[in-house]
Amino acid sequence: MEWNSGKELCFQIIDLAKKAGIQECDVILQRGQSLSLQATKGAIDKSKITSTQVVGIRVIQDQKTGISASESLELDSLKMMVEQAKATSRYSGVDAYQSITQKNTADIILVPDRVKQKDPTSLQQKIDLAIRLEQDVLAVDKRIHNSPYSGYSDGEGESFYANHLGTFCYQKDRSFSAYTSALAAAEQAQAMYTSSSIGRSFAELDLGSCVKEASSVALRLLDAKPIPTGRYDVIFSTDEWESILSAHLGAFSAKAVKEGTSYYREKLMKSIAVSGLTMRDRPQYADGFSYSAFDDEGMPCQDLTVIDKGVLQSFFHNSATARFFKQKSTGHASRGAKGSLGVSPTQLVIDKGNASKSELYKGDVLKVIALKGLHSGTNAVSGHFSLALEGVMVKDGVEGQMVKDVTLSANFYDILNGIQAIGSTLEASSGRGFFSPEIRFSGMSVAGT
Amino acid sequence: MLDSRTAQDVISAGCDLGASFVDIFVERSVYEAITLRDSEVKDIKTGTDFGIGIRAIFGHKSVYGYSNIAEKEELLRILRLICEMDKTGKSQSPRSFNHQKIAGQVKIEQGLNKPSPYEEKIAFLRSVDEAVRKNSKVTQFDALSMQKWQTIQVFDSEGLAMEDERHAIRIPMTVITADGSNQARAFTGPGGTRGWELAKTIRPEEVADTLVRRALTVLKADPCPAGKMPVVIDNGFGGVIFHEACGHLLETTSVEKKASVFHDKMGEMIASSVVSAVDDGTIPGQWGSLMVDDEGMPTQKTQLIKDGRLNSFLVDRLGSMKTGYERTGSARRQSYKYAPASRMRNTYIDAGHDDMQDMIASVSFGLYAKVMGGGSVTPGTGDFNFAVEEAYIIKDGKIGKAVRGATLIGSGPQVLKSISMVGKNLELSPGMCGSVSGSINVTVGQPSIKVDEILVGGEA
């Protein structure tokens, strides 16, 4: 089996650590390969092939943690990595809650059947796809004068986890993606929009939708203009709703609760949203592309209901936060080979509601297509955000004026209580790591003309 | 690192496959990150990154690959894969290597090439922590000491064989203050191409006072009003707007694709005549400084805009081939995992002749953006959105009450033309820049400037 060499390497490092007198340790090994192609002017302009490996060790000595990593797997480098982790652990603060205790009864191995077969797609097919994306988007309309970003990529990744108690986990997966952009110009106006498609196989990539979305939105944005300042009911596209939610997910982290930075630190089992809202983390939701069999402490992943009918049911825990709050880990430990122990969700799914499309879009609604400045215009601590947007005014389900040069300002934690309707169809984000129906938020503040 | 015979063999193999140019970038980076949180050392991360990137150019097309394994057979495997779709029967002849070793801009006293003084570093972080926590409204203080010692080799088919060592340090610090459920944060992150000796130039009490004052100001601030208004942007990190909304449009990475609105504007007025702008990699010890770029070319000072007129782009090898402009020593990358691309170094709007008080006095109602936060920009159009970390209303020519939640929204090219006053107080400030070749250390900067009209986003 292809993962055997990785398993041997992980336990070789653990043996080195044990010989150095280390009490507790775990090892994360990540390997990957990828191909990316970028098309410009009818030819492949840039291509990239990568082969990577990185291994990292976390040691805990007398309740103090040391972390070290290496991209060289030479024995001398591995020995130095173990020594550095041990040496730096002496200077760390005492963390009475961080401990490596996950002891599984059997190895966890996840290699989906589709990954066991070699990808049958030829390099030429991939090149043709990247070039076709650019050509197709340019052919849609003369006003689209450029497609600066059109391309294809695929990749395969392997994750190994092992600890001093003999726990071993392995997961391998593969994904394919394609993207294109349309840069359109007319008179003084210029607009650009990018669209992408992701699949588990080459055949799953949906080029037609990519081209259609990128070109049609860019063209329509040429006519976009500000709308009057006021309060508007807003529906975000799934990608933008995911972005807003992701910027505030720290509030659901038990680590942030422990550190006192979570807005919801005193809200457990209390209402934080309208009663129609239920949000779950579903690591093994089969449609998702962030599918996980185990977390980064080797714990098997399981579903978790975070908000149930508007009531906050649980935070995301790793073993350290669970020990602090005297409960069980929810299996949401996150740590890369080079990183320290954290907490993160896997695949968030918001339950469907019962509003039909016509109910969702009754009257005037601002549909947000793109938000700008997410990493600067949001304050995850307070929940305030103020972001530029591009979108479209929708009246009774009919799209009208395109909108740009306006800002949307609100507080994330408040808008969960301002949900007016939840759609009855589940939609996936373009990265397929988030699933939600459309949600109508009432009376959000928009600054325009 | 890589022995020159292996490098020569790989480059020769690339030329045999018909590449007109081949280069190899070898990197070994030792890093260390000490995190202080809740007054305790949360963790110390150390490690070594090592890898080799190979680039081959066929005509105007670049192909790239990398591996962590420094063996000839592995490098030849990667090379053959990346050249697979472009190989020709026309073999080129590479030149023999002319070996160079680069001497640093400044003497490094406490880099990671020496044993790390952990006790001293932790004591420094604790001293800022203690000073910050003297204020009862401070609920959290995070500090990080990040250091890197990077050794690179660049070999190419034109005979270049050079080695350079680079040291970098940054100390990001964040304060959170709270009053009931209301919270506010303030950030600073001094850094430079230096060793730990940089920390000895920082006075813990002074940093703590600045951070706490700023976080308390935001905590008490009212929501910012929204709308179009004149904005005075203060010096230092205010230059982030020029960096994001104009600087990126001057990189040949976007110019060569005609994705930049400036691609055909060389020699034309693209800014108000009071604006001159520079990208300078030669300033000793600055966070964005280099001796040589990541293609092995000596770095330089590049005058981007002179008195409002576009004077130069930022040009790497591929950009030069595609646009015809001379290289400017601007090829940069985060690591061996990225092919080099034209990127900024220390970029700033140059000092002008106006006084800050005259700028404020000229505004009847507007915004004073004292400290800028982060932001983003749409490639091609230069449309931007930036948060203002500390802001005040200007009313009747005077700085008034503090406001929170302000964002500046606009278009870089339009803002350049709307700058009516440029101050004398040029200051530089370190930051990180993400783009096609990864996240790199850059300096932004400017004196105080007055922009006649920007759309301000706010919650009031």
Chai-1 contact restraints between the chains, C-beta under 6 A:
chainA,res_idxA,chainB,res_idxB,connection_type,confidence,min_distance_angstrom,max_distance_angstrom,comment,restraint_id
A,D45,B,K61,contact,1.0,0.0,6.0,A-B,restraint_1
A,K46,B,S62,contact,1.0,0.0,6.0,A-B,restraint_2
A,S47,B,V63,contact,1.0,0.0,6.0,A-B,restraint_3
A,K48,B,Y64,contact,1.0,0.0,6.0,A-B,restraint_4
A,I49,B,G65,contact,1.0,0.0,6.0,A-B,restraint_5
A,I49,B,L81,contact,1.0,0.0,6.0,A-B,restraint_6
A,I49,B,I82,contact,1.0,0.0,6.0,A-B,restraint_7
A,T50,B,Y66,contact,1.0,0.0,6.0,A-B,restraint_8
A,S51,B,S67,contact,1.0,0.0,6.0,A-B,restraint_9
A,Q53,B,N68,contact,1.0,0.0,6.0,A-B,restraint_10
A,T65,B,D43,contact,1.0,0.0,6.0,A-B,restraint_11
A,I67,B,D43,contact,1.0,0.0,6.0,A-B,restraint_12
A,I67,B,K45,contact,1.0,0.0,6.0,A-B,restraint_13
A,S68,B,T46,contact,1.0,0.0,6.0,A-B,restraint_14
A,S68,B,G47,contact,1.0,0.0,6.0,A-B,restraint_15
A,A69,B,G47,contact,1.0,0.0,6.0,A-B,restraint_16
A,S70,B,G47,contact,1.0,0.0,6.0,A-B,restraint_17
A,S70,B,T48,contact,1.0,0.0,6.0,A-B,restraint_18
A,E71,B,D49,contact,1.0,0.0,6.0,A-B,restraint_19
A,E71,B,F50,contact,1.0,0.0,6.0,A-B,restraint_20
A,E71,B,N68,contact,1.0,0.0,6.0,A-B,restraint_21
A,S72,B,F50,contact,1.0,0.0,6.0,A-B,restraint_22
A,Q84,B,T46,contact,1.0,0.0,6.0,A-B,restraint_23
A,T88,B,I44,contact,1.0,0.0,6.0,A-B,restraint_24
A,T88,B,T46,contact,1.0,0.0,6.0,A-B,restraint_25
A,Y91,B,V41,contact,1.0,0.0,6.0,A-B,restraint_26
A,Y91,B,I44,contact,1.0,0.0,6.0,A-B,restraint_27
A,Y91,B,Y118,contact,1.0,0.0,6.0,A-B,restraint_28
A,S92,B,V41,contact,1.0,0.0,6.0,A-B,restraint_29
A,S92,B,D43,contact,1.0,0.0,6.0,A-B,restraint_30
A,G93,B,E40,contact,1.0,0.0,6.0,A-B,restraint_31
A,G93,B,V41,contact,1.0,0.0,6.0,A-B,restraint_32
A,P148,B,K257,contact,1.0,0.0,6.0,A-B,restraint_33
A,P148,B,A259,contact,1.0,0.0,6.0,A-B,restraint_34
A,L183,B,G380,contact,1.0,0.0,6.0,A-B,restraint_35
A,Q190,B,T381,contact,1.0,0.0,6.0,A-B,restraint_36
A,M192,B,G380,contact,1.0,0.0,6.0,A-B,restraint_37
A,G260,B,T139,contact,1.0,0.0,6.0,A-B,restraint_38
A,K338,B,G47,contact,1.0,0.0,6.0,A-B,restraint_39
A,S340,B,D43,contact,1.0,0.0,6.0,A-B,restraint_40
A,K372,B,N385,contact,1.0,0.0,6.0,A-B,restraint_41
A,G373,B,G375,contact,1.0,0.0,6.0,A-B,restraint_42
A,G373,B,S376,contact,1.0,0.0,6.0,A-B,restraint_43
A,G373,B,N385,contact,1.0,0.0,6.0,A-B,restraint_44
A,H375,B,G374,contact,1.0,0.0,6.0,A-B,restraint_45
A,S376,B,G373,contact,1.0,0.0,6.0,A-B,restraint_46
A,S376,B,G374,contact,1.0,0.0,6.0,A-B,restraint_47
A,S376,B,G375,contact,1.0,0.0,6.0,A-B,restraint_48
A,S376,B,F386,contact,1.0,0.0,6.0,A-B,restraint_49
A,S376,B,A387,contact,1.0,0.0,6.0,A-B,restraint_50
A,G377,B,N385,contact,1.0,0.0,6.0,A-B,restraint_51
A,G377,B,A387,contact,1.0,0.0,6.0,A-B,restraint_52
A,G377,B,T407,contact,1.0,0.0,6.0,A-B,restraint_53
A,V381,B,Q183,contact,1.0,0.0,6.0,A-B,restraint_54
A,S382,B,Q183,contact,1.0,0.0,6.0,A-B,restraint_55
A,H384,B,G405,contact,1.0,0.0,6.0,A-B,restraint_56
A,S386,B,G405,contact,1.0,0.0,6.0,A-B,restraint_57
A,S386,B,T407,contact,1.0,0.0,6.0,A-B,restraint_58
A,S386,B,G457,contact,1.0,0.0,6.0,A-B,restraint_59
A,A388,B,N385,contact,1.0,0.0,6.0,A-B,restraint_60
A,A388,B,I409,contact,1.0,0.0,6.0,A-B,restraint_61
A,T407,B,I409,contact,1.0,0.0,6.0,A-B,restraint_62
A,T407,B,G457,contact,1.0,0.0,6.0,A-B,restraint_63
A,S409,B,E459,contact,1.0,0.0,6.0,A-B,restraint_64
A,A447,B,A226,contact,1.0,0.0,6.0,A-B,restraint_65
A,A447,B,G457,contact,1.0,0.0,6.0,A-B,restraint_66
